C-alpha cells in the first residue's frame, strides 16, 4: 500500500488509544518518512539487499541505514511536538497498543524501541557497554593464532630427500 502515492494507515485502536498530542507526534514521524521519500529508498535498499544477499557487510550497512532513517524521522517528530519525552511516551503507548492486539501490523515495528527511546532521552544504550570491543579482540586474536602458524607451515622449505639410504651414504 502506498508505493506510488504514500499512505499512512493507522488502526482504530491507535486513534482511540492515543491522546491528540501523541497522535500528532506519531503522524509527524510518519509524514517525515514521506517527505524524505523513505518509501522509495526502502524499495531501492531492498533491491540492493536482494542482489548482495551473500555479503554480511551489506546487511550491516543496510541495518545502520534503516536505524538512521528512523532516527532522522524521530528528530523531526521531536521538533514538531516540541518535547522528546512526550514523543518517547507516544512511542511507548503505541507499542503497548500494538502488543495488546496480536493482529496489529504497523510500520513502527521496524526498529528497536528501547534504543530509540534511549536515544531520544539521551540515555546510554546497551551498545555503549564498557567492554563492547572485547569480542572483536578475541576474534582477531583467534584468527591471528590460526593464520600465523598456517603461514609458517606453508613457507618453510622442504628438505630434499636423498635417494641413498642412510647405510649407503659415504
N, C-alpha and C positions, 0 to 999 in steps of 0.2 A: 504494500500500500504506500503510495506516495513517491514512487521513483521519478516520475516526470513532474508532478506537482506535489510538493511535500504536504503531508497531512499529520496533524498531531491527534492521536487517538487517546482519549482518557476514559477509563471505565467510570461508570456512575458512582461506584463506591469511593473513588478518589475525589470526585467532585463533591460528594456529600460528606466525606470524612475529613477533608482539609478545610482549614479556615481560608477566607478570601486572600489573606496575605501569603499564606503558604501556597495556595493555588497560583497566585501571581508569580511567586518565585520559581515554581516548577515550570510554568509556562514560559517564563523568561529564559530559563535554561534550554528548553526545547526550541524556542524561537532563535536562540543563539546558534544552535546546530543548523537551523535552516538558513540563517543569514550567512554562516560560514561555508555553506554548501557541503556540509559534512556527509550528507546522504550520497552525494556524488563521489566524494573522497572515499567513502566506505566501499562503494562498488569497485572503484579502481584498486583500492587496497586489497579487497577480496580476490580480484583477478591476479594481482601480484603474488598473493599468498598461494593461490592455486598453482601458478606457474613455478614458484620456487618452494613448493611444499617440503622438499627434502633438506632445505638449508635451515639449521637451527638459529643462526644469526638473524635471518629474515623474520622468523617468528618472534624473536626477542624485540627487534626493532618495531615490528608491527604492533606488538603489545604496548610498547612505550608510546607509539603514536596514538593508539586508542586512548591510553590513560591521559596523555597530554591534551587530546581533543576534549575529553570530559573536564579536565582542569580548566581549560580556557572558557568553556561554557559555564562552569561553576563560577568563575570570576565575573563573567557578565551578569549572571543571576544575582550575585552578591552586590554588584554595583546598582542593579535595578531595585532590589529590595532594601538596600542600604545597611544591612547588618548580616554578618556571616553566621552569627549564632541563630538568627531567625531562619536563614536558608538551611543550615545544618539540621535544625528541628524539622523543617519541611521535608527534607530528605528522609529523616528517620521515621516521620509519620507516614510517608509514602511507603516505606519499607514495611512498616507494621501493617498497613492496609494490604500490601502485596502478600505478606505471609498469612494473613487471616483468610485469604481465599486462594486455594491451590490452583484454580484455573486462570488466575490473572496473569496476563502476559504483557509486560511493558518494556519499553526500550531502556528504562532506567536500571535494568538489571545488568547492564554491560560492564560494570566496574565493581571494585571492592569498596563498599560503602564505608567501612571503617577507615580506610586510607583517605578517602575523600573528605570525610568529616574531620579526621585528624588534621589534614592539610588546611581545611577551612578555619579551624580553631587554633592553628599554629602549634599543634602538639606533635611531638615526635612519633613517627610510625614505627612499626616493628622492624622495618628495614634499616632504621638508624641504630641498630644494635652496636654495641661496643666492639664485638669480635665478628662482625659480618664478613670480614676478609679471610677468616681462618679456613673455611672450607676450600676457598680458592688456593690458598697457600699449600694446604695438604695435597690437593690435586696436582699442583705444579711440582711439588717435591716427589710425588709418586711417579709422574711422567718422567722427570729427570732421572729418578732412580732406575727406571726401566730403560730409558734411551741411552744413557752413558755406557752401561755395561754392554748393551747390544751393539753400539757403535764401536766400542773397543774390540769386541769379538769379531766384528766384520773387517776391521782394519789390521789386525795382527797378521803378519805374513806367515804363510805355511812353511814349515821346514821341509826341504826336499828330502825325499826318502831315497836312500842309496839302493842300488839294485843288488848289492852284495849283502850276504847275511853277516852278522857280527863275527862269526867264527872265521870267515874267509877274508876279512879285512886285514891289510898288512900291519 
